[in-house]
Amino acid sequence: MNITVKYFAYFKETTGLSEEIIKLESGSSLNELLDIIAKKYNFKKEKNMIISINHDYAKTDAKLKEGDEVAIMLPASGG
C-alpha cells in the first residue's frame, strides 16, 4: 500500500523533502512506518513527535491503510 508522508521543520530539514510516498505491507502500523523512516534518514524516533494520520492526531500503534496521509513534526516552541 502507498502512504504519503509529509515532513515538517526538523524532519523536513533532515530528509530534505517536504513529502514522499512510502510503500508498506498491507496492515502495517504507524510504528512500522516510523521505523522505516528513522532507518532511512538516520534519526531517532522522538517521544515528543507529533504525528497525524489524515489530519487527526495518532498513536504509534494505529494501523495504516492505502492512501493515508501521515504528517510528522515536533511540537512548536515559543519564547
N, CA, C and O atoms as CSV, one atom per row, in Angstrom:
chain,resi,resn,atom,element,x,y,z
A,1,MET,N,N,0.838,-1.177,0.000
A,1,MET,CA,C,0.000,0.000,0.000
A,1,MET,C,C,0.881,1.238,0.000
A,1,MET,O,O,2.019,1.196,0.470
A,2,ASN,N,N,0.363,2.331,-0.522
A,2,ASN,CA,C,1.105,3.585,-0.605
A,2,ASN,C,C,0.636,4.548,0.476
A,2,ASN,O,O,-0.561,4.784,0.636
A,3,ILE,N,N,1.592,5.102,1.214
A,3,ILE,CA,C,1.323,6.064,2.277
A,3,ILE,C,C,2.071,7.350,1.931
A,3,ILE,O,O,3.270,7.314,1.653
A,4,THR,N,N,1.378,8.474,1.945
A,4,THR,CA,C,2.024,9.775,1.740
A,4,THR,C,C,2.503,10.277,3.090
A,4,THR,O,O,1.720,10.385,4.034
A,5,VAL,N,N,3.784,10.581,3.180
A,5,VAL,CA,C,4.366,11.093,4.418
A,5,VAL,C,C,4.769,12.538,4.188
A,5,VAL,O,O,5.509,12.846,3.254
A,6,LYS,N,N,4.274,13.429,5.054
A,6,LYS,CA,C,4.625,14.854,4.977
A,6,LYS,C,C,5.536,15.181,6.152
A,6,LYS,O,O,5.255,14.824,7.296
A,7,TYR,N,N,6.632,15.867,5.846
A,7,TYR,CA,C,7.625,16.221,6.859
A,7,TYR,C,C,7.579,17.721,7.132
A,7,TYR,O,O,7.419,18.530,6.217
A,8,PHE,N,N,7.723,18.077,8.409
A,8,PHE,CA,C,7.730,19.479,8.794
A,8,PHE,C,C,8.933,19.770,9.688
A,8,PHE,O,O,9.398,18.909,10.435
A,9,ALA,N,N,9.426,21.013,9.591
A,9,ALA,CA,C,10.504,21.551,10.439
A,9,ALA,C,C,11.726,20.623,10.437
A,9,ALA,O,O,12.292,20.355,9.378
A,10,TYR,N,N,12.138,20.131,11.618
A,10,TYR,CA,C,13.332,19.295,11.774
A,10,TYR,C,C,13.324,18.130,10.784
A,10,TYR,O,O,14.347,17.835,10.168
A,11,PHE,N,N,12.190,17.476,10.631
A,11,PHE,CA,C,12.114,16.301,9.766
A,11,PHE,C,C,12.247,16.684,8.289
A,11,PHE,O,O,12.812,15.929,7.498
A,12,LYS,N,N,11.734,17.838,7.930
A,12,LYS,CA,C,11.900,18.325,6.563
A,12,LYS,C,C,13.363,18.634,6.290
A,12,LYS,O,O,13.875,18.338,5.210
A,13,GLU,N,N,14.037,19.229,7.270
A,13,GLU,CA,C,15.464,19.529,7.124
A,13,GLU,C,C,16.292,18.250,7.063
A,13,GLU,O,O,17.225,18.149,6.267
A,14,THR,N,N,15.956,17.279,7.898
A,14,THR,CA,C,16.717,16.030,7.970
A,14,THR,C,C,16.572,15.195,6.699
A,14,THR,O,O,17.550,14.638,6.201
A,15,THR,N,N,15.349,15.113,6.179
A,15,THR,CA,C,15.108,14.287,4.992
A,15,THR,C,C,15.398,15.026,3.697
A,15,THR,O,O,15.671,14.403,2.671
A,16,GLY,N,N,15.339,16.358,3.740
A,16,GLY,CA,C,15.480,17.147,2.522
A,16,GLY,C,C,14.239,17.113,1.660
A,16,GLY,O,O,14.275,17.507,0.495
A,17,LEU,N,N,13.136,16.641,2.229
A,17,LEU,CA,C,11.880,16.508,1.494
A,17,LEU,C,C,10.734,17.136,2.268
A,17,LEU,O,O,10.758,17.170,3.498
A,18,SER,N,N,9.745,17.625,1.567
A,18,SER,CA,C,8.535,18.063,2.249
A,18,SER,C,C,7.519,16.919,2.301
A,18,SER,O,O,6.668,16.868,3.188
A,19,GLU,N,N,7.624,16.006,1.335
A,19,GLU,CA,C,6.773,14.812,1.371
A,19,GLU,C,C,7.329,13.734,0.453
A,19,GLU,O,O,8.125,14.000,-0.447
A,20,GLU,N,N,6.883,12.510,0.712
A,20,GLU,CA,C,7.244,11.375,-0.137
A,20,GLU,C,C,6.195,10.291,0.019
A,20,GLU,O,O,5.409,10.310,0.965
A,21,ILE,N,N,6.183,9.362,-0.894
A,21,ILE,CA,C,5.293,8.210,-0.810
A,21,ILE,C,C,6.133,7.001,-0.440
A,21,ILE,O,O,7.159,6.723,-1.060
A,22,ILE,N,N,5.679,6.286,0.584
A,22,ILE,CA,C,6.382,5.095,1.042
A,22,ILE,C,C,5.448,3.896,0.883
A,22,ILE,O,O,4.280,3.944,1.268
A,23,LYS,N,N,5.982,2.835,0.314
A,23,LYS,CA,C,5.214,1.601,0.127
A,23,LYS,C,C,5.393,0.706,1.350
A,23,LYS,O,O,6.511,0.480,1.814
A,24,LEU,N,N,4.277,0.205,1.861
A,24,LEU,CA,C,4.277,-0.677,3.037
A,24,LEU,C,C,3.437,-1.910,2.760
A,24,LEU,O,O,2.608,-1.930,1.851
A,25,GLU,N,N,3.672,-2.936,3.566
A,25,GLU,CA,C,2.828,-4.124,3.523
A,25,GLU,C,C,1.440,-3.754,4.037
A,25,GLU,O,O,1.317,-2.925,4.939
A,26,SER,N,N,0.415,-4.348,3.485
A,26,SER,CA,C,-0.945,-4.117,3.954
A,26,SER,C,C,-1.046,-4.467,5.437
A,26,SER,O,O,-0.513,-5.488,5.874
A,27,GLY,N,N,-1.724,-3.629,6.206
A,27,GLY,CA,C,-1.901,-3.879,7.639
A,27,GLY,C,C,-0.772,-3.355,8.512
A,27,GLY,O,O,-0.759,-3.606,9.717
A,28,SER,N,N,0.180,-2.630,7.924
A,28,SER,CA,C,1.304,-2.096,8.694
A,28,SER,C,C,0.820,-1.018,9.667
A,28,SER,O,O,-0.198,-0.363,9.445
A,29,SER,N,N,1.579,-0.860,10.741
A,29,SER,CA,C,1.243,0.151,11.743
A,29,SER,C,C,2.055,1.421,11.517
A,29,SER,O,O,3.035,1.434,10.772
A,30,LEU,N,N,1.630,2.464,12.167
A,30,LEU,CA,C,2.357,3.726,12.130
A,30,LEU,C,C,3.763,3.539,12.672
A,30,LEU,O,O,4.712,4.118,12.143
A,31,ASN,N,N,3.908,2.744,13.710
A,31,ASN,CA,C,5.223,2.482,14.294
A,31,ASN,C,C,6.160,1.824,13.282
A,31,ASN,O,O,7.346,2.150,13.237
A,32,GLU,N,N,5.646,0.913,12.483
A,32,GLU,CA,C,6.464,0.268,11.448
A,32,GLU,C,C,6.914,1.293,10.404
A,32,GLU,O,O,8.054,1.255,9.941
A,33,LEU,N,N,6.017,2.203,10.041
A,33,LEU,CA,C,6.383,3.265,9.114
A,33,LEU,C,C,7.481,4.139,9.710
A,33,LEU,O,O,8.446,4.473,9.022
A,34,LEU,N,N,7.347,4.510,10.971
A,34,LEU,CA,C,8.346,5.346,11.633
A,34,LEU,C,C,9.699,4.649,11.703
A,34,LEU,O,O,10.736,5.295,11.549
A,35,ASP,N,N,9.701,3.332,11.935
A,35,ASP,CA,C,10.958,2.572,11.949
A,35,ASP,C,C,11.657,2.669,10.593
A,35,ASP,O,O,12.872,2.862,10.532
A,36,ILE,N,N,10.901,2.538,9.520
A,36,ILE,CA,C,11.463,2.612,8.168
A,36,ILE,C,C,12.061,3.995,7.908
A,36,ILE,O,O,13.173,4.117,7.395
A,37,ILE,N,N,11.313,5.024,8.269
A,37,ILE,CA,C,11.774,6.400,8.046
A,37,ILE,C,C,13.009,6.700,8.890
A,37,ILE,O,O,13.970,7.291,8.397
A,38,ALA,N,N,12.987,6.297,10.158
A,38,ALA,CA,C,14.121,6.556,11.057
A,38,ALA,C,C,15.390,5.879,10.529
A,38,ALA,O,O,16.472,6.465,10.568
A,39,LYS,N,N,15.255,4.655,10.040
A,39,LYS,CA,C,16.411,3.936,9.497
A,39,LYS,C,C,16.889,4.581,8.196
A,39,LYS,O,O,18.091,4.748,7.985
A,40,LYS,N,N,15.948,4.939,7.329
A,40,LYS,CA,C,16.282,5.513,6.024
A,40,LYS,C,C,17.024,6.838,6.160
A,40,LYS,O,O,17.954,7.110,5.401
A,41,TYR,N,N,16.612,7.676,7.139
A,41,TYR,CA,C,17.190,9.006,7.284
A,41,TYR,C,C,18.066,9.154,8.525
A,41,TYR,O,O,18.525,10.252,8.839
A,42,ASN,N,N,18.296,8.047,9.226
A,42,ASN,CA,C,19.217,8.012,10.359
A,42,ASN,C,C,18.878,9.043,11.447
A,42,ASN,O,O,19.708,9.872,11.821
A,43,PHE,N,N,17.636,8.965,11.942
A,43,PHE,CA,C,17.294,9.796,13.087
A,43,PHE,C,C,16.553,8.955,14.119
A,43,PHE,O,O,15.993,7.907,13.797
A,44,LYS,N,N,16.556,9.428,15.364
A,44,LYS,CA,C,15.883,8.727,16.451
A,44,LYS,C,C,14.408,9.092,16.456
A,44,LYS,O,O,14.025,10.229,16.180
A,45,LYS,N,N,13.592,8.095,16.779
A,45,LYS,CA,C,12.176,8.385,16.972
A,45,LYS,C,C,12.053,9.130,18.296
A,45,LYS,O,O,12.479,8.628,19.337
A,46,GLU,N,N,11.480,10.306,18.259
A,46,GLU,CA,C,11.338,11.147,19.431
A,46,GLU,C,C,10.010,10.864,20.134
A,46,GLU,O,O,8.978,10.692,19.485
A,47,LYS,N,N,10.049,10.819,21.468
A,47,LYS,CA,C,8.818,10.600,22.211
A,47,LYS,C,C,7.843,11.757,22.045
A,47,LYS,O,O,6.629,11.571,22.128
A,48,ASN,N,N,8.378,12.954,21.810
A,48,ASN,CA,C,7.502,14.118,21.700
A,48,ASN,C,C,7.122,14.450,20.265
A,48,ASN,O,O,6.648,15.551,19.985
A,49,MET,N,N,7.327,13.500,19.353
A,49,MET,CA,C,6.923,13.716,17.968
A,49,MET,C,C,5.403,13.859,17.904
A,49,MET,O,O,4.667,13.160,18.600
A,50,ILE,N,N,4.959,14.765,17.067
A,50,ILE,CA,C,3.527,14.880,16.801
A,50,ILE,C,C,3.275,14.225,15.451
A,50,ILE,O,O,3.902,14.562,14.447
A,51,ILE,N,N,2.345,13.285,15.454
A,51,ILE,CA,C,2.075,12.528,14.238
A,51,ILE,C,C,0.573,12.531,13.998
A,51,ILE,O,O,-0.221,12.315,14.913
A,52,SER,N,N,0.208,12.776,12.763
A,52,SER,CA,C,-1.205,12.706,12.419
A,52,SER,C,C,-1.398,11.771,11.231
A,52,SER,O,O,-0.521,11.606,10.383
A,53,ILE,N,N,-2.567,11.177,11.206
A,53,ILE,CA,C,-2.991,10.377,10.056
A,53,ILE,C,C,-4.254,11.042,9.530
A,53,ILE,O,O,-5.259,11.144,10.234
A,54,ASN,N,N,-4.186,11.487,8.296
A,54,ASN,CA,C,-5.324,12.159,7.668
A,54,ASN,C,C,-5.846,13.317,8.526
A,54,ASN,O,O,-7.054,13.480,8.697
A,55,HIS,N,N,-4.923,14.109,9.058
A,55,HIS,CA,C,-5.198,15.327,9.818
A,55,HIS,C,C,-5.739,15.078,11.224
A,55,HIS,O,O,-6.203,16.021,11.865
A,56,ASP,N,N,-5.695,13.847,11.726
A,56,ASP,CA,C,-6.094,13.530,13.096
A,56,ASP,C,C,-4.879,12.998,13.841
A,56,ASP,O,O,-4.159,12.139,13.333
A,57,TYR,N,N,-4.649,13.517,15.062
A,57,TYR,CA,C,-3.528,13.023,15.862
A,57,TYR,C,C,-3.645,11.517,16.025
A,57,TYR,O,O,-4.744,10.978,16.151
A,58,ALA,N,N,-2.487,10.838,16.021
A,58,ALA,CA,C,-2.492,9.376,16.042
A,58,ALA,C,C,-1.444,8.840,17.008
A,58,ALA,O,O,-0.424,9.479,17.267
A,59,LYS,N,N,-1.720,7.655,17.532
A,59,LYS,CA,C,-0.755,6.920,18.352
A,59,LYS,C,C,0.010,5.977,17.442
A,59,LYS,O,O,-0.465,5.607,16.368
A,60,THR,N,N,1.205,5.590,17.885
A,60,THR,CA,C,2.080,4.807,17.016
A,60,THR,C,C,1.562,3.397,16.732
A,60,THR,O,O,2.036,2.754,15.796
A,61,ASP,N,N,0.607,2.904,17.511
A,61,ASP,CA,C,0.072,1.563,17.242
A,61,ASP,C,C,-1.070,1.587,16.222
A,61,ASP,O,O,-1.620,0.537,15.889
A,62,ALA,N,N,-1.429,2.764,15.726
A,62,ALA,CA,C,-2.511,2.884,14.745
A,62,ALA,C,C,-2.154,2.122,13.468
A,62,ALA,O,O,-1.010,2.153,13.015
A,63,LYS,N,N,-3.133,1.448,12.902
A,63,LYS,CA,C,-2.958,0.732,11.638
A,63,LYS,C,C,-3.171,1.693,10.474
A,63,LYS,O,O,-4.041,2.563,10.519
A,64,LEU,N,N,-2.373,1.522,9.449
A,64,LEU,CA,C,-2.465,2.367,8.263
A,64,LEU,C,C,-3.229,1.647,7.165
A,64,LEU,O,O,-3.297,0.418,7.133
A,65,LYS,N,N,-3.804,2.442,6.264
A,65,LYS,CA,C,-4.494,1.860,5.116
A,65,LYS,C,C,-4.096,2.602,3.847
A,65,LYS,O,O,-3.589,3.723,3.902
A,66,GLU,N,N,-4.325,1.981,2.737
A,66,GLU,CA,C,-3.968,2.544,1.430
A,66,GLU,C,C,-4.421,3.997,1.322
A,66,GLU,O,O,-5.569,4.329,1.620
A,67,GLY,N,N,-3.496,4.860,0.887
A,67,GLY,CA,C,-3.818,6.252,0.636
A,67,GLY,C,C,-3.765,7.168,1.839
A,67,GLY,O,O,-4.009,8.367,1.701
A,68,ASP,N,N,-3.449,6.639,3.033
A,68,ASP,CA,C,-3.362,7.501,4.214
A,68,ASP,C,C,-2.291,8.557,4.021
A,68,ASP,O,O,-1.309,8.348,3.310
A,69,GLU,N,N,-2.501,9.711,4.676
A,69,GLU,CA,C,-1.518,10.784,4.690
A,69,GLU,C,C,-1.031,10.932,6.124
A,69,GLU,O,O,-1.817,11.203,7.032
A,70,VAL,N,N,0.273,10.752,6.321
A,70,VAL,CA,C,0.887,10.848,7.642
A,70,VAL,C,C,1.743,12.096,7.679
A,70,VAL,O,O,2.566,12.319,6.791
A,71,ALA,N,N,1.548,12.919,8.714
A,71,ALA,CA,C,2.370,14.116,8.902
A,71,ALA,C,C,3.206,13.926,10.166
A,71,ALA,O,O,2.714,13.450,11.189
A,72,ILE,N,N,4.479,14.307,10.073
A,72,ILE,CA,C,5.414,14.135,11.185
A,72,ILE,C,C,6.038,15.484,11.515
A,72,ILE,O,O,6.569,16.164,10.638
A,73,MET,N,N,5.967,15.866,12.792
A,73,MET,CA,C,6.540,17.148,13.224
A,73,MET,C,C,6.877,17.093,14.712
A,73,MET,O,O,6.482,16.165,15.418
A,74,LEU,N,N,7.604,18.088,15.169
A,74,LEU,CA,C,7.873,18.251,16.585
A,74,LEU,C,C,6.969,19.382,17.100
A,74,LEU,O,O,6.535,20.235,16.325
A,75,PRO,N,N,6.691,19.384,18.404
A,75,PRO,CA,C,5.857,20.461,18.942
A,75,PRO,C,C,6.507,21.817,18.709
A,75,PRO,O,O,7.731,21.943,18.710
A,76,ALA,N,N,5.672,22.822,18.511
A,76,ALA,CA,C,6.185,24.184,18.357
A,76,ALA,C,C,6.669,24.684,19.698
A,76,ALA,O,O,6.079,24.390,20.738
A,77,SER,N,N,7.751,25.443,19.665
A,77,SER,CA,C,8.243,26.026,20.915
A,77,SER,C,C,8.119,27.533,20.798
A,77,SER,O,O,8.255,28.114,19.721
A,78,GLY,N,N,7.867,28.126,21.907
A,78,GLY,CA,C,7.700,29.569,21.900
A,78,GLY,C,C,8.686,30.236,22.839
A,78,GLY,O,O,9.477,29.577,23.513
A,79,GLY,N,N,8.623,31.505,22.867
A,79,GLY,CA,C,9.541,32.172,23.766
A,79,GLY,C,C,9.429,33.665,23.659
A,79,GLY,O,O,10.140,34.390,24.355
